[in-house]
Amino acid sequence: MGGCGGGVSGEIGQACMAGGRNAANPQLCSCIQGVANQSLSGADQRRAARLFSDPDEAQSTRVSDRAGDEAFWARYRAFANRAEAICR
């Protein structure tokens, strides 16, 4: 599912690599980006990429009562669950 080669493309893939997590590697982050390409709009991908580097934004989005935030969080969780299942 992921890309070949050393570079990771896409906002989520790049955020994954830059996030400082020990498990992050080009193969995993490319796979996650591939799932994002299938699951999230470009705007949702940009917003989700910010969550990798800003846990406070992730938390405030998760607990928000705003309809737009709730809808985004549902899409994001569906993406995350799918990525976890596919990119192991």
Backbone torsions as a table, in degrees:
resi	resn	phi	psi	omega
1	MET	NA	-37.1	-176.6
2	GLY	-79.2	177.9	179.2
3	GLY	-85.3	163.3	177.1
4	CYS	-97.7	160.2	177.1
5	GLY	94.9	179.2	-173.0
6	GLY	-83.1	-28.3	-175.3
7	GLY	-83.5	148.2	175.9
8	VAL	-113.3	125.4	-179.1
9	SER	-103.4	170.9	177.9
10	GLY	85.0	150.4	-175.8
11	GLU	-65.0	-41.1	-179.4
12	ILE	-71.0	-41.4	177.3
13	GLY	-59.6	-43.4	178.9
14	GLN	-68.0	-39.9	177.8
15	ALA	-64.9	-37.3	176.7
16	CYS	-59.5	-47.8	-179.4
17	MET	-66.0	-36.5	-176.1
18	ALA	-84.1	-8.1	-172.9
19	GLY	-70.9	-12.2	176.9
20	GLY	79.2	13.9	178.7
21	ARG	-82.9	139.9	-177.5
22	ASN	-61.9	-33.8	-176.8
23	ALA	-78.8	-11.0	-176.8
24	ALA	-67.8	130.7	174.9
25	ASN	-150.8	163.8	-175.7
26	PRO	-57.0	-39.0	-178.9
27	GLN	-64.8	-48.0	-179.8
28	LEU	-63.8	-47.8	-176.4
29	CYS	-67.3	-33.3	175.0
30	SER	-67.6	-38.1	176.9
31	CYS	-63.5	-45.9	179.2
32	ILE	-60.5	-41.2	177.5
33	GLN	-63.0	-39.5	178.1
34	GLY	-61.4	-42.0	176.8
35	VAL	-65.1	-40.3	178.0
36	ALA	-60.8	-41.4	179.8
37	ASN	-60.5	-32.4	179.9
38	GLN	-85.5	-22.2	-168.5
39	SER	-110.4	-27.9	-171.4
40	LEU	-124.8	146.8	172.5
41	SER	-68.5	168.3	176.5
42	GLY	-59.0	-42.5	179.3
43	ALA	-64.1	-41.9	178.0
44	ASP	-65.5	-36.8	178.0
45	GLN	-63.7	-42.4	178.7
46	ARG	-62.8	-43.1	179.9
47	ARG	-66.6	-42.9	179.7
48	ALA	-64.0	-37.5	179.3
49	ALA	-60.4	-35.8	178.4
50	ARG	-64.1	-29.2	-178.2
51	LEU	-67.3	-27.3	178.9
52	PHE	-62.3	-36.1	-174.8
53	SER	-103.7	-6.9	-176.5
54	ASP	-133.4	83.2	-179.4
55	PRO	-58.9	-28.9	178.7
56	ASP	-66.0	-39.6	176.9
57	GLU	-65.9	-39.5	177.6
58	ALA	-59.8	-46.4	-179.4
59	GLN	-64.5	-44.7	-178.2
60	SER	-66.7	-33.7	176.6
61	THR	-68.2	-43.6	-177.3
62	ARG	-61.1	-38.8	-175.6
63	VAL	-95.7	-1.1	-177.7
64	SER	-65.1	146.1	175.1
65	ASP	-95.0	-1.9	-179.9
66	ARG	-70.1	135.5	-176.7
67	ALA	-57.8	-40.9	-179.8
68	GLY	-64.1	-40.3	177.7
69	ASP	-67.6	-41.2	179.0
70	GLU	-63.1	-41.8	179.1
71	ALA	-65.6	-43.8	177.7
72	PHE	-61.0	-45.5	-176.6
73	TRP	-61.8	-38.0	177.6
74	ALA	-63.1	-43.7	177.9
75	ARG	-65.3	-41.0	-179.4
76	TYR	-64.3	-44.4	179.8
77	ARG	-63.8	-40.4	177.5
78	ALA	-61.5	-43.6	176.6
79	PHE	-60.5	-48.5	-176.9
80	ALA	-62.1	-41.9	178.3
81	ASN	-63.8	-41.3	179.6
82	ARG	-66.7	-44.4	178.9
83	ALA	-61.4	-40.9	179.2
84	GLU	-62.3	-40.7	-179.3
85	ALA	-70.2	-37.1	-174.1
86	ILE	-86.6	-36.9	-167.1
87	CYS	-98.6	20.7	179.7
88	ARG	-64.7	NA	NA
